[in-house]
Amino acid sequence: MREAGERSCGDIDFPIAKSTVSHHTRTLREAGIVRTRIQGTQRLLSIREDDLEARFPGVLNAVLASYEQTEGQ
């Protein structure tokens, strides 16, 4: 998601029910991790990188680097 910038909710392909994806994206939005921008009938999601880096320096990079490392295994 980070490389893609904004993505619509429908573009995110997870092997789980749409209702579960909706729940998790709402939780991430309420926690301040992602930003949702409405454009027409689409909801576009993006990670709030600047806000997270200001509040928790280095944490987002560490989490994403760890994820990318485990993704290749």
VEXPAVO-983442 format. One record per residue (C-alpha): residue number from 1; x, y, z. Coordinates in pm, whole numbers, plus 50000, padded with zeros to 5 digits. Layout:
<atoms>
{atom NUM {X Y Z}} ...
</atoms>
This chain:
<atoms>
{atom 1 {50000 50000 50000}} {atom 2 {50285 50234 50076}} {atom 3 {50428 50219 49723}} {atom 4 {50086 50255 49564}} {atom 5 {50000 50575 49750}} {atom 6 {49621 50599 49758}} {atom 7 {49424 50286 49682}} {atom 8 {49053 50231 49670}} {atom 9 {48905 49987 49916}} {atom 10 {48799 49762 49626}} {atom 11 {49157 49741 49495}} {atom 12 {49287 49585 49814}} {atom 13 {49279 49210 49761}} {atom 14 {49274 49013 50084}} {atom 15 {49167 48649 50123}} {atom 16 {48906 48749 50383}} {atom 17 {48545 48866 50378}} {atom 18 {48477 49225 50269}} {atom 19 {48309 49294 50603}} {atom 20 {48631 49197 50781}} {atom 21 {48834 49428 50554}} {atom 22 {48586 49709 50628}} {atom 23 {48621 49649 51001}} {atom 24 {49000 49657 50988}} {atom 25 {49017 49967 50768}} {atom 26 {48778 50144 51006}} {atom 27 {48997 50043 51301}} {atom 28 {49310 50170 51121}} {atom 29 {49135 50497 51033}} {atom 30 {49014 50551 51391}} {atom 31 {49365 50478 51520}} {atom 32 {49508 50745 51288}} {atom 33 {49712 50500 51079}} {atom 34 {49532 50554 50747}} {atom 35 {49352 50846 50587}} {atom 36 {49030 50796 50390}} {atom 37 {48940 51035 50111}} {atom 38 {48603 51005 49941}} {atom 39 {48597 51065 49567}} {atom 40 {48257 51007 49413}} {atom 41 {48152 50659 49518}} {atom 42 {48506 50544 49602}} {atom 43 {48688 50557 49931}} {atom 44 {49061 50603 49881}} {atom 45 {49298 50489 50154}} {atom 46 {49654 50605 50221}} {atom 47 {49897 50562 50508}} {atom 48 {49946 50879 50715}} {atom 49 {50325 50856 50685}} {atom 50 {50412 51215 50783}} {atom 51 {50188 51212 51089}} {atom 52 {50315 50873 51204}} {atom 53 {50680 50967 51149}} {atom 54 {50636 51288 51349}} {atom 55 {50470 51109 51639}} {atom 56 {50663 50780 51633}} {atom 57 {50996 50833 51452}} {atom 58 {51117 50521 51270}} {atom 59 {50831 50292 51374}} {atom 60 {50651 50281 51039}} {atom 61 {50975 50207 50852}} {atom 62 {51061 49930 51100}} {atom 63 {50717 49769 51072}} {atom 64 {50712 49784 50692}} {atom 65 {51071 49658 50662}} {atom 66 {50985 49364 50887}} {atom 67 {50675 49289 50680}} {atom 68 {50870 49303 50353}} {atom 69 {51134 49071 50499}} {atom 70 {50877 48809 50607}} {atom 71 {50680 48844 50282}} {atom 72 {50969 48697 50083}} {atom 73 {50991 48384 50300}} 
</atoms>
